[in-house]
């Protein structure tokens, strides 16, 4: 469930800084779209992916791994921010500010309400926005039903690679050499 607040872009960005600590929101179509908290299972899956990304960051020093609820500001006609469940970012860090630009790798872990025709349309639109903003790879992680990872790439967005239990998922070309056993994230 989400709630929406309309205002000019500068005011919306400022308003994001004042969302309550446990709140999560993005700016889409000129509105702040607040998102409900995730459930336990999707939250754990996102956390496990973040732990593996953090290890990649420490090993390579190529960028920064981020957990849920970090704001990325972008300049698209219908979107001014993202707040992925997990992300990897190559830009500069700013003290206390949202990150400028899209992450090179974004993970969206589906929650209870992320299923059905309308939810699918919203997820596909968000993935397209990620690519328009410069993200190279997006994972659409189904932790509740299929226990699968759909890996979308900017260079072929209509043909995701699907990884299931027993597979080793990757995020090429965004994260060279990074691999994750699907069994490690699904309980």
N, C-alpha and C positions, 0 to 999 in steps of 0.2 A: 504494500500500500504506500502511496506517495501523496504528499500535499504540495501545492504549487503557489508561488508568490511571484507576481509580475513587477518589473521595475526596469530602468535603464541598465545597460551592462555594467557600468562602473559601480552603481549601487548594489547590483546583484553580487558582484565579486566581494564588495565590502560586507554584504550580508552573510556570505559564506563563512567569513571569519567569526561570525557571531552565532553560528549554529551551535546548540548545546553540545558539550563534549562527547556525548554518546551518539550524536546525530551524524547522519551521512547525507550528503546532498550533492547535486550536480546542477549546472546551468544548461538547460535545454530549451530551445524555442523561446528564448527571452524570459524564462521563468526558473525559479529555484525549485527543483524537484527533490523533495525529501524522500528518503528511502527508509523502510523499516529495517530493524536489526535482522541479522541472519540467524538461522537456527544453528544448533550445536554441530551437526554433522557437516554442513557446508563450511561453517567457521573453522572446524578442525582441518578440513581438506585445504582451505586457503592457507592456514597456518603452516601446514606441512610443506606446501609448495614454497611459501616464503622462506622457511628454514633452508631448503635446498638452494634457493636463489641467493640467500645470504652467504652460504658457503661458496658459491660461484663468485660472488663479489669479492670475498676475502682472498680467494685463490687467484683471480685474474686481475683485480684492481681496475677493471674496465668501466665500471659505473656503479650504480647504487640500487640495491634491492629495497623495496618498500612493501610493508604490510597493508592491510585494509585501511581505508579512511584517510588517504593522503590525496590532497587536491592537486590536479595538474591543469593549469590554465592554457586554453587553446583559443585560436581565433578562426572559428568556422561560422558560416552564415547562421546555422541553427544550433550551435553548441559553443559554450565558452569554457566548459570544464569537464573533466573526468574524475572519478574517484573509484578506480578499479579495486578489486579484492586483493590483488597482488600485482606488483609492477616492477620493471627494471628500467632505470632511467640513466641516460648518458650526459645530461646537461649539468649545469652548475647548481649547487645548493645555495639557497638564500636563507639567512637567519629568520626563522619564524614565518616565512612567506610560503605561499603555494609555489609549486614548481612551474617554471615557464616552459611550455611546450609539452608534447605528448611523450609518454614513455615509449621506448623502442619495443617493449614486450609488455602486454597487459593480460591479466587473467580475470575472467568473470566466472565466478562459481555460482551456479544456479541455486536459488533458495526455493522454498515451498511454493511461492507464487510466480515462479519463472517458467511455467509450463502452460501450454495451450496456444491457440492460433495468435492471439494478440501478443502474448509474451514472446513468441518466436519472432514476430515482426519487429518488436522493440529491440530484441537482442541483435537481429541482423542489421537494423538501422544503426545501432550503437557500434557494431563492428565496422560498418562502412565509415562511420564518423572517425573511428580510431585511425583507419587507413588514410582518410583525407587529411588528418592532422599529422601524419608522419609515422605512426606506429608500424612496425614491420610484421609483427606476429601477434595474434590474439588467440588465447586459449578460451574456449567455451567448455567449462567443466560441469558435467552432469554427475553430481555426487549422490543424488537421491534416487534416480530411476535406473539409468543404464550403466552407471559407474564407468563413464567414458570421457575422454578428452577429445574435443574437436579442435584441431589446430588450423587456424585460418592464416593465410599469408597474403600480404599486400600485393604480391606479384601474381596471385591466382586465387582471389577471394571467393570464387564460386565452387572451389573444389577442396574442401578441407580434408586433411588427413585425420583419420579416427584411430585413436589408441584405446585399447581396452586392457583389462587384467591380463597379465602375462607379457604385455608389450613394454617397450622402453620409449617414452615420449621425448620429444625434443622441441626446440624453438628456433631452428635454423631459418633464416640467416641472422636473426637478431642476436642470438647467444651462441656463438660458435663453440662446439664441443660440450655444451651443457646437456645432460641427459637426466631423466627421472623415470624410475621404474613405477609404472602405474599402480602396482600392488602396494607401494609404499605410502600412497596417499589415501587409499580407500580402505576403511576398516571392515 
